[in-house]
Amino acid sequence: MDHLVSVVLKNGERYDFPLGAEDLAAFDATSARHWISETFLAAGLEAPNPMGKLLLVDQILLLALNFKPADYDPLTPAARRFLCAALRAMGRPSLTIDLAAYKL
């Protein structure tokens, strides 16, 4: 596996998910950002910034929070798709989504 996405839940529990090329094949950077935006809107989530500015980082963090801890262990297909999109959208070989610290 060439890529890794880690998720740290609010309680500090950490999950590491290796992702291969076949996992990431569904997205390029542009389609991943579009998927995240559409999924964010479909989930009815709102921008945390009072000025209404919505950053990709905020979308990823809020979507990650929208999943239940049980979605990460074992990893559900929907959560796997989200992690693949987040990794592609950020353009990194690895990514840590830290919900305890609310940062990537």
FENURBEL-V867823 format. One record per residue. RES is the residue in three letters. PHI is phi in whole degrees, -180 to 180 (none if undefined). PSI is psi in radians with two decimals (999 if undefined). OMEGA is omega in whole degrees, -180 to 180 (* if undefined). Layout:
res->[RES:RES]
phi->[PHI:PHI]
psi->[PSI:PSI]
omega->[OMEGA:OMEGA]
This chain:
res->[MET:ASP:HIS:LEU:VAL:SER:VAL:VAL:LEU:LYS:ASN:GLY:GLU:ARG:TYR:ASP:PHE:PRO:LEU:GLY:ALA:GLU:ASP:LEU:ALA:ALA:PHE:ASP:ALA:THR:SER:ALA:ARG:HIS:TRP:ILE:SER:GLU:THR:PHE:LEU:ALA:ALA:GLY:LEU:GLU:ALA:PRO:ASN:PRO:MET:GLY:LYS:LEU:LEU:LEU:VAL:ASP:GLN:ILE:LEU:LEU:LEU:ALA:LEU:ASN:PHE:LYS:PRO:ALA:ASP:TYR:ASP:PRO:LEU:THR:PRO:ALA:ALA:ARG:ARG:PHE:LEU:CYS:ALA:ALA:LEU:ARG:ALA:MET:GLY:ARG:PRO:SER:LEU:THR:ILE:ASP:LEU:ALA:ALA:TYR:LYS:LEU]
phi->[none:-94:-128:-141:-120:-112:-124:-108:-74:-59:-83:92:-66:-117:-126:-113:-123:-73:-126:-101:-59:-66:-68:-88:-63:-71:-130:-110:-60:-68:-67:-67:-63:-64:-61:-62:-62:-65:-67:-60:-66:-64:-79:74:-81:-124:-64:-78:-81:-62:-82:85:-75:-116:-97:-56:-59:-63:-61:-63:-64:-69:-65:-61:-68:-71:-78:-81:-53:-66:-72:-95:-145:-78:-66:-80:-58:-66:-67:-62:-60:-60:-63:-64:-64:-62:-63:-64:-63:-82:67:-120:-79:-144:-153:-115:-101:-100:-78:-67:-97:52:-156:-104]
psi->[2.30:-0.29:2.67:2.29:2.24:2.49:2.19:2.01:2.93:-0.52:0.04:-0.14:2.36:2.40:2.35:2.25:1.84:2.39:2.34:3.11:-0.65:-0.56:-0.69:-0.11:-0.39:-0.32:2.53:3.13:-0.75:-0.82:-0.54:-0.78:-0.70:-0.78:-0.76:-0.79:-0.81:-0.72:-0.67:-0.82:-0.74:-0.53:-0.15:0.43:2.72:2.71:2.34:-0.27:2.18:-0.35:-0.11:0.01:2.24:2.05:2.69:-0.71:-0.78:-0.73:-0.80:-0.81:-0.77:-0.64:-0.73:-0.69:-0.47:-0.40:2.60:2.67:-0.60:-0.34:-0.34:-0.29:1.68:2.73:2.12:2.79:-0.67:-0.74:-0.67:-0.78:-0.76:-0.81:-0.68:-0.77:-0.73:-0.77:-0.82:-0.76:-0.63:-0.26:0.62:2.74:-0.37:2.76:2.38:2.14:1.77:1.74:-0.42:-0.72:-0.09:1.07:2.80:999]
omega->[-177:-173:-179:171:177:176:175:-179:-179:-180:178:179:-175:176:178:-177:174:-180:179:-179:-180:177:-173:-175:-177:-173:159:-175:-178:-179:178:178:178:180:180:180:-180:180:177:180:-180:179:180:-179:-178:179:178:-178:-179:178:177:179:-178:180:177:180:179:179:-180:-179:-179:175:178:177:-179:176:176:175:180:178:-179:-178:0:-178:179:177:180:179:177:179:178:-179:177:179:-180:-180:179:-178:-180:176:-179:174:177:-176:172:177:-174:-178:177:-179:-177:178:173:*]
